[in-house]
Amino acid sequence: MSEITTIKNYIDGEWRLSKSSNYLDVQNPATAEILARVPLSSAAEVEEAVQIAAKAYVEWRQTPVVQRIQPLLKLKFLMEEGLDELARTITMECGKTFDEAKGEMRRAIENVEVAAGMPILIQGYNSEDIAHGIDEIMIRQPLGVCAAIAPFNFPGMIPFWFLPYAVACGNTYIVKPSERVPLTMQKIFELLDQAGFPKGVINLVNGAKETVDAILDNPEIKAISMVGSTPVARYIYSRGSANGKRVQCQGGAKNLTVVMPDADMGNTLKVIADSCFGSAGQRCLATSMVVTIGDARKPFTDGICEIARTRVTGYGLDKGVEMGPVISPQSKERIEGLIEVAKKEGSQLLVDGRGAVIPGYERGNFVRPTVVDNIPVGGTIFTTEIFGPVLGLIHMDSLDEAIPMINSSVYGNMSCIFTSSGLAARRFRYEVVAGNIGVNIGVAAPMAFFPFSGWKESFFGVQHGQGHDAVDFFTQKKVVVERWPKEWSRKF
């Protein structure tokens, strides 16, 4: 980018410079180039956006659902046409490879497509004659103003777990993107502006903690969706729900994968490597530890180490690059510090990705793929979400040992098994306490018509994002009981 962009808010159908005097630099994590300056919007600016959204809600909720989905249908095609530009923006500010960024936006588009089916999804139900001459009807109605607090690792996709469903249900919406990666949402709101939503239905407010707290405390905001670390998710869930809001918070993860001796080892190695090292490990569905069972130990360990050593790391817009940088110098320092902790706790560094220097990108936040053997159960690496390209290995004799160990984790986002045994796979999916289960799948990411179903400390709330859960979250059920006695009816 030839010049530094000043990030704007989008309120009432127009772009506005923030009134804040506090700005942060947005850096390309591969080059350290400053791409933009993002404002830390104040509580007053959040209040302004909320009042605009509340005013727009009055008319938007009365708009027939078949008309509410028309801007989404247009948006889908605008996102398809702008896919490459959106992906390049994600790569520049987030660090993932261009192909990973395109895949992210494909999942965003998928959610738009599902939400466009709202005329069916929002239907209620009814029963005639629940008593003599009495009928009962359940209808769904929108909540009002809703908001999303988005993370840095999927700046294009994650807001779309929520936004299209919310507006199709008749709510108005405010997005607060991560201050680390605000450029992607600038591009997306340019498309939203073209899609034909009435003024005030969708709004964008940039900022950090003060902005978040203003969203959590504002009485006009009825529901909040968030994805981030478990400590932040707990904070947002606690403060938001204490203020009487509906809140859904996807937290952190420590995803364990089991490799059985009968697994197809070639396919297993490729899929797990992509799961662990894809997006530099900065995703809540990354495989972060592998439990090898019995004779799977040697072939898996040898194979994954070879892949880790040879995986091409660099700038995600360069051809042939398989893994990009982590988001910030602070993240790099934290990840490398945790690798050292693993060593001090007795684990062996089979592949050490610290101190990576990529020619031409010496200022980038690079950590190469790392493999750590013999992770102690209950130790720091076992319990800590590293959020980087670090794979821990644990070795056990049987699935009987592995399942209780997996279930001992405080997290419950995803767990996978690689096996040729249907019996082992069924037992695994039945007994493992996690919301997303993969069988011979490295990243058990649900399609948009299924919920993103984290458990335990990986999720705070009741209804998850996507699909029917999103419709339930963004609507409230109203039950109508009707009786029309004949003697009350006008006689003709």
N, C-alpha and C positions, 0 to 999 in steps of 0.2 A: 504494500500500500504506500502511495507516494506522499500522503499527508495524514496527519493525525485527525481522526474523526471525533467530534464531540457528540456523545450519545444523548439522545433526546427521549423525553417521555411522550407517550401518545395518549391524549385525553380528549374526549368529546369529538373524536374524529379528526383531530389535528395534531401535528407535531409541535411540541413545546420544549423550549430550553428550560431546564430546571432552575429554580430560584436559589438553589443551594450554592454556597461558596466552597463546598467540600467536594473534591473530585479525586478519583483514583485512576492510575494508569492501567490500561489493559495491554498486557504484553503477549507477544507470540512466544509460546514456551519453547519452541525450537530455535528461534533466532534471537530472542530477547528484544526484538524490535517493538517499540511502543506503537500499538495500532489505534488506540482510542483513549479518550478520557471519559470516565463514567461518573455521573453525579450521585451523591449520596442524598437522595431526596428526603425531605423532612416530613414529619407527621402532618403538617399543614397541606402538603402536596398530596399525600395519601387521602386526606379528608376531602380535598377538592375532587379527586378522581372518584371517590366513593359517592359523593353527592351527585355527580354527573351520572354515574352508573345507576344510582337509585332512581333518578328521574327518568332515565331511559327504560328502566325495568317496567314502569307502569304500562307503557305501550307495547314493549317487546313481549311481555307475558300474554297479552291479548292477541298477538299475531299468531295465526293458525300454524300448527307445526309443519305443515307442508310448505309454508312460506319461509319458516325459520331455517329450514335446511337448504334453501336455494343458495345462500352465500357459501355454505360448505361445499356444495357441488361445484361452484365456480372456483373455490379455493383449492380443491383437489387438483384441478387442471393447472392452475397457476403454480402450485408447488411442483407438479410434474415438469412444467416448462422451466422452472427455475432451479431444478434439482442440482445441477452441477455448481451453480453459483452458491447455493446454500451449503453444499458440501465443502467447497473451498473455504468458505467463511468459518465453518466448524473446524476444519483442519488448522487454519491460521490461528484461531484463538484458543482452541481446546487441545490440539496436538495430535489427535488420532489421524490415521491414514485417510487418504481421500476415499478409498473404497469403504472403509469403516464408516466414514461420515455419510456416504451415500446410502449405506444400509440403514443407518440411524434415521435418515429422512424418509426412507421407504416405510419404516414402522410408524412414523408420524402420519404419513398419508393414509396408511391402513386404518388408523383410528378415525380420521376424517370420513373415510368410506363407511365404517361401521356406524358412526354417529348419524350419518345421512339416512340411516334406516329408522330414525326416531319415530316416524309415524306409527310403526309397529311396536317398537320397543317401549314406548310410553303408554301403551294401552293398559287400561285397568281391567276389571271384571265385575260381573253382576250376577245376582240370583233373583229370580222371580218367586213370589209367594213364599218368603221365609216364614211368614205367618199369613193367615187368610187376608188377601188383598194388600199385602205389604211386600215391597221390593227393596232390595239392598244393592248398592252400587259402590265400588271402590274406584276413585279417580286419582290421578297423580297431578299435582300442581307444583310449579317451581318454587324455589326458596326465596330468591331475591338477588342480592349482590354476593358473588362468590369470588374467591381469590386463589391463586397458585403461588407458592414459593418454590422456585426451581433450583436445582443444583448445577454444578459446572460441567459434569461429565457427559451429559447428553442434553446440550442446550437447545437442540431442535426437537427431539422426540418427547421428552418427559412432559413438557407443558401440554402436549396433545393427548396424554392419558386422561386429561381433565377438560380442557377448554372446549373442544367440539361437542362433548356430551352436555356440558353445562349450558351452553348457549342454545343448543337444539332443544333442551328441556324447557327453555324459556327464561333462564337466568341471564343476568349480565355479569361481566367478568373483568377481573384485574389480574395481570400477570406481573410478578416481581422476579425477573431473571437473576441468576447469579451475577454479582458484580464482577466476577472474574471473566465472564464470557457473555457480555451483553450484545455483541454485534449480530449474532445469529438471530436473536429475537427482533432486532431492528429490521433485518431483511424480511423476516416472516410477517411483521406488522405492516410492512409495505405491501405485501400480498393481501393481508387481511383488509387493508384499506381499499384495495381494488376489488375485493370480493363482494362488496355491497352491503355490509352490515350497517344498520342505522347508527347515527352518532351516539356515542356513549355506551353501546352494547359491549364493546371490547376496549380495554384500556391497558396501558403499559406504564408502570412506575418503576424506575431503577433506584437502587439503593442497597443498603446493608442492614445492620441490626436495628437502627432507629426506624427504618422503613418497615421492617418485619414486625417490630413491636407495635407500630401504629396499625398495621393490618390486624394483628391479634387482638388489639384492644378496641377497635372501632365497632360500635354496636350495630351499625348498618350492614356489616359483613356477616353473612349467615353461615358460610361454610368455607373451609380452608383445606387445600390439598398441598402436600409437601413431600419432597424426597431429599434425603441427606443422611448424615451420620446418625447413629442412635442417640448420642447425647443431645444433639440439636432437635431430633425428632421428638424426644421425650419432652424437651423444653416447650416446643411449639404445641404439642398435643396438650400438655398440662395447662399452659397459659390460655390457649384458645378455648379448650373445653371448659375451663373455669369461667370464661366469659360467656358461656352458654352457646358456643358455636358447634356445628358439626366439624369434626377434624379427622382427616386421614393422613397419616405420616408413615412413609416408607423409610425405615432406618437402615442400619448397617448390616453386614453379613460376614460370615466366615464359612464359605461353602466347601464342604468335604465331598470328595468323589471316591468311590470304591472301584478298584480294578481287580476283577476276578481272574483266576488262572486261565479260564476258558474264553476270555475276551479276545476279539479280533485285534491283535496288538498293533498292527499297522494303522488301522483306522482309529483305534483308541488314542494312540500317541498324537496323531494329527489333530484330532478333535480337542483333546485336552490342552495341547499347546496353544491352539487358537483361543480356547476359553481362558486360559491363565494369562497369556501374554497379549491377547487382543486388547486394544485401547490402553495399552501399557498397564493392564490390570486394574484400571480405574473404572470399575463398574460393579454394581452390587450383585451381579450374577457371574462374576469371574470365579473359576475354580481356583481356590487358594491353597487347598491341601488335598493330597491324594493318599489314600490308604490302599496299599497293595496287599493282596491276600495270597499267601503261600508262594507258589512258583512264579507268580506275576512279578515278584520283586526285581529280579535281575534284568529281564528284558525291558520292563518299563523304565527302570532307573537309567539304564544305559541309553535307551532311546530318547528319553526326555532331555537328558543332559546334552546329547548330540544336537537336538533341535535348538536348545537354548543357546548353545555356543555359536550356532551358525545363523540364527535368526537375524535378518538385516534390520538394523535400527538406524533411524535417521529422520529427516524431515518428511512429513506425511504427504507432501505434494511432489516429492521426487519419485521417479519410477523405480520399482523394485523394492521399495521400503515396506517392511512387514510390521514394524512397530515404531511408534513415535515417542516423544518425551512425556514426562509427567507434567502436571499443570504448573508448578512453581518451584523456585529454588527451595522454599520451605518444605514442600512435599518431598523433593529429592533428598534433602537433609534428613527428614524424618524416616524415610524408607531405608536409607543407608544406615541410619542409627539402629533401626530394628534388626537389620541383617547382622550387625555387630552384636546386638543383644542375643540373637539366636546362637551365635558362635560362643558367647560367654556362657550360655546355658547348656552347652555340651553338644549342640548340633554340628554337623559337618557341612561346610560349604562346598558342594560338588561343582557348582558353577557360580562364580562371584561376579555380579554385574556392576559393582560399585566402581566409581572413578571413570565412568565412560566419557570418552572424548570423541565426538563425531567430526571428522575433517570438514571444515567450512561452517560448522555450527558449534564452535567451541564454547559459546555462551549459553547453549541450550541446557534444558533440565533433563538430561538423559540418564536413565538407569537401565543397563542392559538386563536381559532375562537372567534370573537367578534361581538356582535350585538348592534347597537346604534339606539335608537328610537327617533322619532320626529326630524329628521334632518331639520334645517331651510333651505328653498329654497333660494339659493343665498349665503349661508354661506360657510365657509371654506371647510367643508366636502363635500358639494354639488358640489363644483367647483374643488376640488383637487383630482388628481389621487393618491390614497393611495398606491396602489400596494402591498397590504397585505391582510390577511384574516379578513377583516373588512366589515360587511354588514350594511348599513344604511337603516332605514325604514322611509317612508313617507306615510301618510294616507290621502286619498281624497274620495270624495263622488261619483265621476263619471269619466268616460273616457274623457268626455268633458274637465275636469280640467287637467287631467294627460297629454294629448298629447301636449298642448302648453307648459307645464312645461318641458317636455322632450326636446322639440324643442328649449327651451331657452338655453340649454347647448352649450358651444363652441365646444364640442366634437360631433362626429357623427360616432362612430365605430360600435356599436351594440346596439340594443334594442329588447326586447322580450315581448311577452304577453302570459299569460296562461288563457285560456278561453274555454268554450264549444260552444261559439257563433261564427258561421262563419261570421256573419255581423260585430261583434266587431273585429274579426281578420282581415277581409279585410280592414276595416277602419284604423286599426292600421298600417298595412303594407303600405297602400296608403298614409297616412298623416305624419307618423313619419320620421323625417329628419335624417336618419342614413343609412349607406351603407350595413350593415348586419342585417337582421331582422329575429327573431325567433318566431315561433308560436308553443307554447307548447314545446319549445326547450330551454335549458338553455345556451348552447354555440353554437351560430349560426356560426360555423366554416365552411367555404365553402370547398367543395371537391376540389381536385387539378385541375379539369377541369372547375372550376368556379373561377373568380377573388376574391381575398381577398379585399373587397371593402369598405375601410374606407372613410368617408366624413368629411367635415369641417376641424377642426384643428387636426383630427385624421389621415389626409393624406395630403401630399404635392406632387403634380405631376399630371399626366394625366392617364397613364396606370398603373394598379396595378400588383401585383405578381400573378403567376399561370395562367394556361390555355391560352386562346387566347390573353389575355392582355400581358402575358409574351412574346408571339411570336411577337406581335406588338412592344413591348418595345425593344426587342433585334434584330430587323431587321429594315431596312429602305426600303421604297418602291421606286422602280424605274419604271417609265413609259416609254415604248418604242413605238414610232409611226413609222410604216414602210410603205414604198411604193416601189414597184418594177415595174416600167413601162416596158411595153413589149419592147419598143425600146431600153432599156438599157440591156436587156437580150441577152446573147450570142446565136446566132442562130446555130442550129445543123442541 
